[in-house]
């Protein structure tokens, strides 16, 4: 039994022991190559889907259809290991996918808005094996079905970011949903990731600002150590986004401005102030970019299964970020985005494979936009999900999700005092 405290009340969730699910028919064995794009983010992505209705057979249908979809997505049943060069690689050993059934004595409405990250909710609705101490032992996929007394249910997923990015992960979920409804998957994954092997010889063009190691001259690390790291959601409705865009274009520097770049610029500026960065503090903004439209000369299959994302990067000092108008920051974001073409991607792949540069969180904000994720197609037979939420957030990660017609919900984590400052500053925008 696990108690979940929500709005002053307590909901009890009873979890049954996990059952390992494997593909229902034979699948390839051996080792499964991961490209350098797959190596970049080796932690699990956590998502929660909420549905209003269910049936007595919901868990069985999900379990049986999972065994069927894993025939197509067989690497998810394997284990993460290292190749002789020390790179991540998947051993296709049919370790199995932990599948957990759970029962809650409360209603699904008690959960509130699942887009708002909540560590306690994540631990109760997503299966995490408490006995695992070694990162390499974490399952590449786990699933938990939690049924509520109102008749609704949640599906909590933890899936390795080294195996999928957002689009590939959503294709897997939606294929699972199609099979659960008795359909043939509309997308069959293409598994040959050697298409993204380093070129021979490698031709890296230049160093990348992403990998610049930043000194903590503002003593931010001690703030993270001393204070509780909390997550919050900030709503930017359409009228507020329009105001931010007008602010960005007010000085005439910009002829056009996207909603994303204007909002990203504001969040980066305000977060840097909230963390009390000194003027000389280097800070970087890394934006996750979908590469599927970038491959022109050597196009990849549309159903390529794996990570087709990388980051562009803006690097500046906190002083410059604070002193310059929003239009300046928007311009830097646009220039960074314009750099990402096919040549940039291949050069970056070569650079990472050659030098294996480390990534660090000091002074860094990473923005991932989920505003175009097709989670509304995830109908397992009981209707479309009414909510789609992310789990725990890494301290440097900020997630954009859709809000209403044309709004954006921003999820992020900060030390408590910094979060309070961020709230005050963002209310003044």
Secondary structure, DSSP 8 states (H G I E B T S, - for coil): -EEEEETTEEEEEEE---EEE--SS----SEE---HHHHS--SEEEEEEEES---TTHHHHHHHHHHHHTTTSGGGGSEEEE-TTS-EEEE-----EEEEEEEESS-GGGG--TTS--HHHHHHHS---TT--SGGGS-SEEEEEEE-TTS-EEEEEEEETTT--HHHHHHHHHHHHHHHTT---S---B--GGGG---SS----S--GGG-----TT-HHHHHHHS-EEEEEEEE-HHHHHHHHHHHHTTS--S---HHHHHHHHHHHHHHHHTT--TT-EEEEEEEEE-TTT-STT---TTB-S--EEEEEEEEEHHHHHHS-HHHHHHHHHHHHHT-SHHHHHHHHHHHHHH------TTEEEEEE-TT--GGG--SSS-S-SEEEE----TTEEEEEEETTTEEEEEEEEEHHHHHHHHHHHHH-
